[in-house]
Amino acid sequence: MSRVLLKLSGESFADTESNFGIQPDIIERIASEITEASQKGIQIGVVVGGGNFFRGVQESAKNMAQANADYMGMLATVINAVALKDALDKNGIQTRVQSAITMTAVAEPYIRLRAIRHLEKGRVVIFAAGTGNPYFTTDTAASLRAAEIDANLMLKSTRVDGVFNEDPEKNNNAKKYNEITYKEVVSSKLKVMDLTAITLCEENEMPIRVFNGTTPGNIYKALTGESMGTLIK
């Protein structure tokens, strides 16, 4: 495992009660775990969501054109990317933010070969603004970037311990899968990621590890190759 793509939801940065905004101690913990893994020689790309500020399916977006709501969500991911960069900078880790939407004052434009060069130099690269297009989720953006940078593994941080046959937050008897195939995820309609994201990973033979990133230490363990959660392959 020399190169990994980590997908963090916007809610990962927020207070667990409100699911809104950025909680300083949480983002500092996430940054410290990424820092430790980077210092071990792991090349790390990160895709961040924006749900802690804006989500296109929320009540506030219900009367908006879907494209406009999605663009607002993309801008929210840039806020999270810059916040994570700041926390990593304080740890002495060289970090670059690349945005799929051009905004040169705060981020580099996304250029695949430049991103790979940053990774080869040991820099953490944070990919913001999703794919730059409406109607695509940040999970799809993560699958796309993982394939583009030739990552060995995609890591999806969630609030639960992996992939279950039912929602474990609603059913305590939900069964957890240690390993599962892409086709089983699709056929069983397991809400791990959207269909486009799963299909992209399958077509590019990109394994996905789904794990609980809210537990302290788990992001570091996942980045450094420890087996946890569910492996989709």
C-alpha positions as CSV (number, residue, x, y, z in Angstrom):
1,M,0.0,0.0,0.0
2,S,2.0,2.9,-1.3
3,R,-0.8,5.2,-2.5
4,V,-4.3,5.5,-1.0
5,L,-7.3,7.7,-1.6
6,L,-9.2,8.6,1.6
7,K,-12.9,9.7,1.2
8,L,-14.1,11.9,4.1
9,S,-17.7,13.0,4.4
10,G,-18.4,16.6,5.4
11,E,-20.1,15.3,8.5
12,S,-16.7,13.9,9.5
13,F,-15.6,17.4,10.5
14,A,-18.8,18.4,12.3
15,D,-20.0,18.2,15.8
16,T,-21.8,14.8,16.2
17,E,-25.0,16.4,17.6
18,S,-25.5,19.2,15.1
19,N,-23.7,17.7,12.0
20,F,-23.0,21.3,11.1
21,G,-19.8,23.3,10.7
22,I,-16.2,22.3,11.6
23,Q,-15.3,21.1,15.1
24,P,-11.6,22.1,15.8
25,D,-10.7,19.1,17.9
26,I,-12.2,16.6,15.3
27,I,-10.3,18.1,12.4
28,E,-7.1,18.2,14.4
29,R,-7.5,14.5,15.2
30,I,-8.1,13.6,11.6
31,A,-5.1,15.7,10.5
32,S,-2.9,14.1,13.2
33,E,-3.8,10.6,11.9
34,I,-3.2,11.6,8.3
35,T,0.1,13.1,9.4
36,E,1.3,9.9,11.1
37,A,0.5,7.8,8.1
38,S,2.1,10.3,5.7
39,Q,5.3,10.2,7.8
40,K,5.3,6.4,7.4
41,G,5.7,6.9,3.7
42,I,2.1,6.4,2.6
43,Q,1.1,8.6,-0.3
44,I,-2.3,10.0,0.5
45,G,-4.9,11.7,-1.6
46,V,-8.1,12.9,0.2
47,V,-11.5,13.7,-1.2
48,V,-13.8,15.7,1.1
49,G,-17.5,16.1,1.1
50,G,-19.5,19.2,2.0
51,G,-22.5,17.9,3.9
52,N,-21.6,19.7,7.1
53,F,-22.4,23.0,5.3
54,F,-24.8,22.2,2.5
55,R,-26.4,19.1,1.1
56,G,-28.4,19.3,-2.2
57,V,-31.2,17.1,-0.9
58,Q,-31.8,19.1,2.3
59,E,-34.9,21.1,2.9
60,S,-33.1,24.3,2.1
61,A,-32.4,23.1,-1.4
62,K,-35.8,21.6,-2.3
63,N,-36.9,24.5,-4.4
64,M,-33.5,25.0,-6.2
65,A,-32.5,23.7,-9.5
66,Q,-30.5,20.6,-8.9
67,A,-27.4,22.0,-10.7
68,N,-27.4,25.1,-8.5
69,A,-27.7,23.1,-5.4
70,D,-24.9,20.8,-6.5
71,Y,-22.6,23.7,-7.2
72,M,-23.3,25.1,-3.7
73,G,-22.3,21.7,-2.3
74,M,-19.1,21.8,-4.3
75,L,-18.2,25.1,-2.8
76,A,-18.8,23.7,0.6
77,T,-16.2,21.0,-0.1
78,V,-13.6,23.7,-0.8
79,I,-14.2,25.1,2.7
80,N,-13.5,21.7,4.2
81,A,-10.5,21.1,2.1
82,V,-8.9,24.4,3.1
83,A,-9.6,23.7,6.7
84,L,-8.0,20.3,6.5
85,K,-5.0,21.8,4.7
86,D,-4.6,24.3,7.5
87,A,-4.6,21.6,10.1
88,L,-2.1,19.5,8.2
89,D,0.2,22.6,7.6
90,K,0.3,23.1,11.4
91,N,1.6,19.5,11.7
92,G,4.4,20.3,9.2
93,I,3.0,18.2,6.4
94,Q,3.2,19.7,2.9
95,T,-0.3,19.8,1.5
96,R,-1.9,20.9,-1.7
97,V,-5.6,21.5,-2.4
98,Q,-6.7,20.9,-6.0
99,S,-10.1,22.1,-7.0
100,A,-12.2,20.8,-9.9
101,I,-13.6,24.3,-10.1
102,T,-11.1,27.0,-10.9
103,M,-10.4,29.3,-7.9
104,T,-6.8,30.1,-8.1
105,A,-6.8,32.3,-4.9
106,V,-7.4,29.3,-2.7
107,A,-6.5,26.1,-4.6
108,E,-4.6,24.7,-7.6
109,P,-6.7,23.6,-10.5
110,Y,-7.0,19.8,-10.7
111,I,-4.3,18.4,-13.0
112,R,-3.8,14.7,-12.8
113,L,-0.1,14.6,-13.5
114,R,0.6,17.4,-11.1
115,A,-1.4,15.6,-8.4
116,I,0.7,12.5,-8.9
117,R,3.9,14.5,-8.8
118,H,2.8,16.0,-5.5
119,L,2.1,12.5,-4.1
120,E,5.5,11.2,-5.3
121,K,7.1,14.1,-3.4
122,G,5.3,13.0,-0.2
123,R,2.7,15.8,-0.2
124,V,-0.9,15.1,0.9
125,V,-3.2,16.2,-1.9
126,I,-6.8,17.2,-1.1
127,F,-9.2,17.1,-4.0
128,A,-12.1,19.6,-3.6
129,A,-15.2,20.5,-5.6
130,G,-16.1,16.9,-6.5
131,T,-15.8,16.2,-10.2
132,G,-16.6,19.8,-11.0
133,N,-20.0,18.8,-12.5
134,P,-23.5,18.8,-11.0
135,Y,-25.4,15.5,-10.6
136,F,-22.3,13.6,-9.4
137,T,-21.6,12.8,-5.8
138,T,-18.3,13.2,-3.9
139,D,-18.3,9.4,-3.7
140,T,-18.1,9.3,-7.5
141,A,-15.4,12.0,-7.4
142,A,-13.5,9.8,-4.9
143,S,-13.8,6.8,-7.2
144,L,-12.7,8.8,-10.2
145,R,-9.7,10.4,-8.4
146,A,-8.6,7.0,-7.0
147,A,-8.5,5.6,-10.5
148,E,-6.8,8.7,-12.0
149,I,-3.9,8.7,-9.4
150,D,-3.5,4.9,-9.7
151,A,-4.3,4.4,-6.0
152,N,-3.9,0.9,-4.6
153,L,-6.9,1.2,-2.3
154,M,-9.9,3.6,-1.7
155,L,-10.8,4.1,1.9
156,K,-14.3,5.3,2.7
157,S,-14.7,6.7,6.2
158,T,-18.2,6.4,7.7
159,R,-20.0,6.5,11.0
160,V,-20.4,2.7,11.2
161,D,-18.0,-0.2,11.3
162,G,-18.4,-1.3,7.7
163,V,-21.1,-2.6,5.3
164,F,-24.2,-4.2,6.8
165,N,-27.2,-5.9,5.3
166,E,-29.4,-3.3,7.0
167,D,-28.8,0.1,8.6
168,P,-27.0,-0.7,11.9
169,E,-28.1,2.6,13.3
170,K,-31.7,1.5,13.0
171,N,-31.3,-2.3,13.5
172,N,-29.0,-3.6,16.2
173,N,-29.2,-7.1,14.6
174,A,-27.9,-6.0,11.2
175,K,-25.3,-8.3,9.8
176,K,-21.8,-7.0,9.0
177,Y,-19.9,-8.2,6.0
178,N,-16.1,-8.6,6.3
179,E,-15.8,-8.9,2.5
180,I,-18.2,-8.4,-0.3
181,T,-18.1,-8.1,-4.0
182,Y,-19.1,-5.0,-6.1
183,K,-21.9,-7.0,-7.7
184,E,-23.3,-8.1,-4.3
185,V,-23.4,-4.4,-3.2
186,V,-25.4,-3.5,-6.3
187,S,-27.7,-6.5,-6.3
188,S,-28.5,-6.2,-2.6
189,K,-29.0,-2.4,-3.0
190,L,-26.6,-1.7,-0.1
191,K,-26.3,2.0,0.4
192,V,-22.5,2.2,0.6
193,M,-22.0,4.5,-2.4
194,D,-24.0,5.5,-5.4
195,L,-24.1,3.2,-8.4
196,T,-21.8,5.3,-10.5
197,A,-19.1,5.2,-7.8
198,I,-19.3,1.5,-7.3
199,T,-19.3,0.9,-11.1
200,L,-16.2,3.0,-11.5
201,C,-14.4,1.1,-8.8
202,E,-15.4,-2.2,-10.3
203,E,-14.3,-1.3,-13.8
204,N,-10.9,-0.1,-12.6
205,E,-10.5,-3.0,-10.1
206,M,-10.2,-0.5,-7.3
207,P,-10.8,-2.2,-3.9
208,I,-12.7,-0.2,-1.3
209,R,-12.4,-0.5,2.4
210,V,-15.4,0.9,4.4
211,F,-14.6,1.6,8.0
212,N,-15.7,3.7,11.0
213,G,-13.6,6.9,10.8
214,T,-15.2,8.5,13.9
215,T,-13.3,6.1,16.2
216,P,-9.9,7.7,17.2
217,G,-7.0,5.9,15.6
218,N,-9.0,4.2,12.9
219,I,-8.1,6.6,10.0
220,Y,-4.4,6.0,10.8
221,K,-4.9,2.2,11.0
222,A,-6.8,2.1,7.7
223,L,-4.2,4.3,5.9
224,T,-1.4,2.0,7.1
225,G,-3.1,-1.1,5.9
226,E,-4.7,-2.6,9.0
227,S,-7.7,-4.8,8.2
228,M,-10.9,-3.4,9.5
229,G,-14.5,-2.7,8.5
230,T,-15.5,-4.2,5.1
231,L,-13.5,-4.8,2.0
232,I,-15.3,-4.5,-1.3
233,K,-13.5,-6.1,-4.2
